[in-house]
Amino acid sequence: MTAVPPGGFRAPKGIPEYVGPEFTAVRDTLVREADRAGYAHIELPVFEETALYARGVGESTDVVSKEMYSFDDRGGRSVTLRPEGTAGVVRSVIEHGLDRGGLPVKLRYAGPFFRYERPQAGRFRQLQQVGVEAIGVDDPALDAEVLAVADAGFRALGLRGYRLEITSLGDASTRPQYRAELTRFLEKLDLDEPTRERARINPLRVLDDKRPEVRAQLEGAPLMVDHLSDSAAAHHAEVRRHLDALGVAYVENPWMVRGLDYYTKTTFEFVHDGLGSQSGIGGGGRYDGLMAELGGQDLSGVGFGIGVDRTLLACRAEESGQGTAGRVEVFGVPLGEAARDRLVTIVGQLRRAGVRADLAYGHKGLKGAMKAADRSGARYALVLGARDLEAGEIQLKDLLDGSQGAVALNDAVAAVDRALHDD
């Protein structure tokens, strides 16, 4: 049995916590690639009306039927902690009339999402995501851009052991005929009652079943890619052509069924085999009918959600080096009261100059202060003692190779800037 920590409290089950630069390095790198492609930040509510997800995500999905944190607020309204980002973004676009201006509306978000799942490695009840949505234009080149932004984020993190799987889930003219054929196929199988009910609501959900006894029966099932309309097939071919031109590698996976009901046409997932059963690190697709379903214009959209938690696990699996940078670049080591007072000023000047800096607090001696400098991950230490003050100097120490030299006290900020830019 795990010992109860001092104070008796621990984080809720299935909620990861992150300290230090590792998590933020992954999240911010993914966000930066979206920024470079012109996606504006949107800050979404942490909870929404439950009906938004029931209607937008789909009542047959596991997310809605099993995993949502829903409760009645004090006004008797049913609200839900957000399980995903797309429905909330679309709701916001409609509510604030963002679709009445230039199209596409390109937005990106980052933050926690909540699903009541059985916790395991890479599967959490509070999951962190970075997502983008491009709403208002049905253009295969836009699908390719969304995929390229995600791919660029993974590559910027140094990841190499992932693959992009894509397929098409067809359009409104494709689905009725395919649904009827798939339903006829499923009716002949030996399925349990819950699975038959899932097939009745949305037969595509059954193709996503991971149980071996079900997978074995699905061999020979009709696939959507073999039943695409001419326009859906042309759209899919154009997406692939643009991905080839952008140098984004991909493989076709005609069995793919995402866990949300709103996807149409382009559908994709980024998979990393170094993560075991929870191998998906991000995914998304096009959602042609979602805007109209939620009360807006009949506009198309495309987007992705990347799991920051799983991407971080992928970085660890590949030892990509993300998060190894120190929390600061420079660390001040004062030896005595007068030296501390002067270093407080210098550290403040460094921060105003854009340098991440800290110093040893608590009247530490030289040994303790240098240990604190090492723990900070700083590249350089500024060591200042009484003799240095008298001489008008400060010692600039390279914590990587151990070399040290005196610089003029009044030139400390400029000397640090030169050293950092020479690296």
N, C-alpha and C positions, 0 to 999 in steps of 0.2 A: 504494500500500500504506500502511495506517495505521501510523504510527510506534509502536514499542513504548514504553509509558510507563516512567518511571523505576521500577526495581525489576522490570520485566519481566512484571508481572501485570495482567490486566484481567478484568472480570466475565465469567462464562460467556455464551455467545451466547444472545440472546433473553431476557436477564434485565434488566429495567429497574431503575434506581436513582433514588431521590427524595431530594432535600435541600431543607430548608426547609418552609414551612407549606402549600404548594400541595396536596400529596398528602394530608396529614393533615386539611386543611380539608374536602376532599371526603369522605374516609372517615368522619370524625367527624360530619359533617352527616347522612349516610345512617344511621349508627348511632343518632343522636339521635332520628330519626323513629321507628325501631323501639322505642327505649326509651319513647317517649311512648305507644306502643300496648301497653305492658306485656310486651314480649318480654325475657326474662331472658338474660343473657350465658352462653354455653357456650364453653369453650376446648377445641377438638378436637385429637386427636393429628395430627401432621403426616404420619404414615404409619399404614396399617392393613393387615390381612391382605388379600392380593390377591383372595381369594375373595369378600370383601365387595363389591367393586366388580364383579367378574365376574357375581355373582348379582344384585346390587342395581341396577346401572346397565344391564347387558345386554351379552352377548357380541357381539351384532351391531352395536353402536355403534362409531363411530370412536374414541371415548374409550377403550374397553376393547381393541379389536382393534389399534389403531395408536399411541395417544398416551400410554399410561401409562408412568411410570417405575417399573418393577418389578424387584426383585432379591432374591436369597436372602441372609438375614442369616447371622450366624456359627453360628446354631443350625439352619441348613438350612430355615428357614421363608421362604416367599415373601411379601414385603411390598411395598407400593406407596405412593409419595408421593401424597397425596390429590389426585385430579383434580377433585373436586367435594365439596360439603358435606352434601347430604341423606342419603346412605347412612350417613355417620359419625354424624350426629345421630340417625337412627333406631336405629342400633346402640346408641348411648349410652342412649337412652330405654328400650330393651328391657333392656339390661344392668343399669341402675340402678333399674329399676322405676318410672320417672317417670310411666308411664302408669297406675299403680295409685292415683294421687291424683286431684285435680280435673282435669277436661278442659275445654278443650284444653290440652295442654302447649305453651307458647309460648316459643320460644328464638331467640336471634339470635347470629351469629358474625361474625368478621372475620379476615382473614389471607391468607397466600399459598396458592395451589394450583398444581399442576404438570401440564403436558401437553407431550409431545414433539411440537411442531408446527414448521412452517417459519416462522421469525420474520418478521414484517412489521409495518407500522404498525398498532397496536391488537391484535396477535396475538403473545402472548409465551409463553415456556416456563415462566416463573413469573408467574402472574397473580394480582392482588389482588382479593378479593371481599368484599362484605358480603352476608349472607344471613339470612333468617328462615324458621322452620318452625313451623307450628301443627298439632299432631298430636292426633287423638282424636275429632274432631267433623266430621261431614259436613254442613256448613251453608253454603249459598251466600253468606250474609252474611259468613262468615269468609273465603271466597275474595275477596270484594270488599274486605274490610279489608286483606288482604295486598297487593292491587293498589294500594289507596289509600296504604298506607305507602310503597311504592316511588315512587308518583307524587308524594307530598308531599316525599320526599327530593330528587327531581329539581327540583321547583319551589323548594325552599328553597335550592338551589344557583344559582337564577336561570336555569335552563334553560327554554327555550321551544320549541326546534326539534326536539322529539321527538314520537313518537306511540306509543300503546299499541295493539298488535294482539292480538286475542283470538280463540279458537275453542274448540270442545269436541272432545276425542278419544274421547268416548263412555265406556261402562261395560262391565262383563263380559258383559252381555246384548247389547250392540251389536257388539262386536268380531268374534266368529266369523263372522257373516253378512257383515259388511263386508270382513273379511280375505279371505274366499273370493271375493267379487266383484272386489276389487282384484287378487287373484292371477290370476284369469281374464283380466283386462284386461292385466296386465303380461306374461303368457305370449305375447301376440300381438305384443309389441314386439321390435325389433331391438336387444337389449341385449348388452353384453359379458359374459363369464363371471363376473367378480367382482360385477357388478351383479346378475346372475341369482342368484348365491349369496346376496347380501344380500336380495334379494326372497324367497328361499326361507326365510330365517331370520326376517325381519320385513319384509313388503312395504311398510309405511309408510315405511321408511327411503329407499325409492326416490323418494318424493315430495319428499324433502329434497335431491335431487341438483341441483347448481347448473350442471352442464354444459349448454351450449345444445343439443347434439344429443339429450340426454335430455329436457330441458324441452320441446322441440318435440314429442316423441312422447307426452308426458304430457297434452297437450291433450285434454280430454274424459274424463279419468280420473274414476272415481267418487270422491266426497268424503265424508268421515265425517259432516259436518254434515247431509248428506241422508239419513243412515241411523241417526240417533240413536233410541234407545228413548224411550218416553214420559217415563220418569223422568229420563233424561239431558237430554232437550230441556227439560223443566221446570226442571231445575237450571240449565242455561245461561241460560234466560230470567230466572230469579231473580237470577243474578249480574249480568246486564245491568241489571236494574231497580235493584239496590242501587248499582251504579256511577253510574247516572243520578242517584239520590238524593244521592250523595256528591259529585257534580259532577266525576267523573273521566271525561274524554273518552277514547273508544276507537273503533277501527274493527274490523270483522270481517275475518279473514283465514282462509278455509276451507282454504287450502293449507298452513298452518303445521304443521310437524312438528318438535318439539324434538329435540335430539341425544341424549336419554336415553330409555331404553325404559320407565321406570316411570310416565310421565305418563298420566293418565286425566281425563276430564271437562275442567274449566277448564284451558286451556293458553294461555300469553301470552308476548309479547316486547315490550320497549321498544326502539324503533328510532330512530336519529338519522342522518339522511341527510347530515350534514356530515362523516361519517367515512369515506366511500368504501365499499369492499367489506365492511369489518368494521364494519357499521352497528349491530349489536345491542349495547346497553349494559346490558341486564339481561333476565331472563326467568325463567319457572318455571311452576308449575301444581300440580294436584292429583294425588296418587299414592295411589290407593285400596288397592292390593294389596301395597305395599312392606313394610309392617310384618309381615304374615303371611309374605311371601317370605323375610324375614330372621329368622324364628323367633319373632316376637312375636304379640301379639293381632291380630285382623283389624280394625285401626283405620285410618281414613282420615287423610290429612295433606295440607297445602298449603303451598307456600313459594315463595321466589324467591332467586335469586343475582344480585347486581348487580356488574358489572365496574367496579372503582374506576379501573383504568387507562383504560378507554374512556370512562368518565364524565368523568374529568379531561380527556381529549382533546376531549370534547364541550364542556366549559366553556371550553377554550382556543379552540375553533372559534367559539363564540358570544361570546368575550371577556366572560364573565359576571362577571369580577372575583374569582373564588374564588382564594384563596391570595395575594392582594395585601396582606393585612394583615401588619404587621411581626412578626418573631419575638418582639419585646418591645414594651412600651408606653412604657417610660421607660429612658433611657440616662444613666449617670453619667459626667461628664467632670471628673476630678480634675486640678488643676494643682499638683503638688508632693506630697511624701510625706505631710505632715499631712492634706492634703485627701483623698488617696487613702484613708488610714486611716478618716477620718470617713465617706466615701462607701461604703466596704465595709459599715459598720454600717447606713447608711441604706438601701442596696440590700437588705440582709438583712431590714430592717423592712418594706420595700415588698413583698417576696416573701411574708412571713408575712401581710401584709394582703391577699394575693390578686392583687397587681399583678405582671405579667411585667416584670422589670427586669434590666438588665445594666450593666456599666461598662467603661471602657477600661482594659485591663491592659497591662503592659509599659512603663510610664513614657513614654507618648506625649505629645508636645506638644499644644498647643491645636488646631492644624490637623489633625494626625493623629487626635486623639480625636474631633473633630467629623465627620471622614470616617467613622470607625467608627460614630458615632451615626447618620449618614445611611444607612449600609449595613444597620444593624440594623432599619430600618423603624420605629423608635420615633416616637411622636407628640411626646414631650417629652424634653428633655435637662435634667439637673441639673448645672450648671456651678459648681464650687467651687474658689476659689483662696485664697491667703494673706490677701488683704485681706477677702474674704468671711468667713473664719474669725474675723478680728479683730472684724468688725462683727456677728458672730452671724447672718449671712445666707447664703443660697444663691440662685443665679440659676436661675429656672425659665424655660426657653426653649421656645417653641412652634416645632417644626421644620417645621410646615406653612406658617405665615405669617411666621416670623422674629421675631415679637414676643418680648420678654423682660422679666421683672420680678423684683425681689428679694422673697423670702419669708423669714420667720424660720427659722433653721436647725432649731430644735426643732419647727417646724411643717411640715417638708418633706413628711412622709408624708401628713398631712391635706391640704396644699395640692395635692399630686399627685392625691389622691383626688377633691378638688373639681373640679380641672381635667378629669379624665377623665370624670366624670359630667356635666359641663356640656356636653361635646361632643355 
